[in-house]
Amino acid sequence: MIKIGIVGTGMLGEAVGLHLLNVGYEVNVYNRTKEKMNSLKEKGGNIMESPRQVGEHSDLVITVVKDANSVKEVVFGKSGIISGKHDGMCIADMSTVNPNATREISKQVTDKGVDYMEIPVMGGPNVAIDGKLVIMASGKEEIFEKFKTVFESIAEQSFYLGETGTAHSIKLAMN
């Protein structure tokens, strides 16, 4: 089974993680504020000491942080996800980020040999806990297909929208 990492366990990240645990996935989690991982730990989540550790132990790492600078920090910063890269790993950003920043981050990640998807969602923690989000995904279609079962676990509807930047453009237009 696909091992999932979540970096950023605020309200949405926590709800997504709890749902994935409830449906049987192994979930590795990291958050700067350790207390925000307690409910995930109680439900069987594996608590990691850094984004790097999440990367080392996960096939799909979902970032759920506040903005593009935060995405860059957890991906490329000291002990960032990218430093835990391995064959077949994908970073999927669920944060709401400017499409230009997304394209820049995607290029930097893929230049390092790691797959990248953007997967912003419609809906909040109240529907995420039940797997009823709507996912808009962009990036390589074959990577979307590879992790489609995970996306379909998180969301009652998931849409592949094309090249990097498209999903965040639509998300921002709908906000």
Secondary structure, 3 states (H helix, E strand, C coil): CCEEEEECCCHHHHHHHHHHHHCCCEEEEECCCHHHHHHHHHCCCEECCCHHHHHHCCCEEEECCCCHHHHHHHHHCCCCHHHHCCCCCEEEECCCCCHHHHHHHHHHHHHCCCEEEECCEECCHHHHCCCCEEEEEEECHHHHHHCHHHHHHHEEEEEECCCCCHHHHHHHHHC
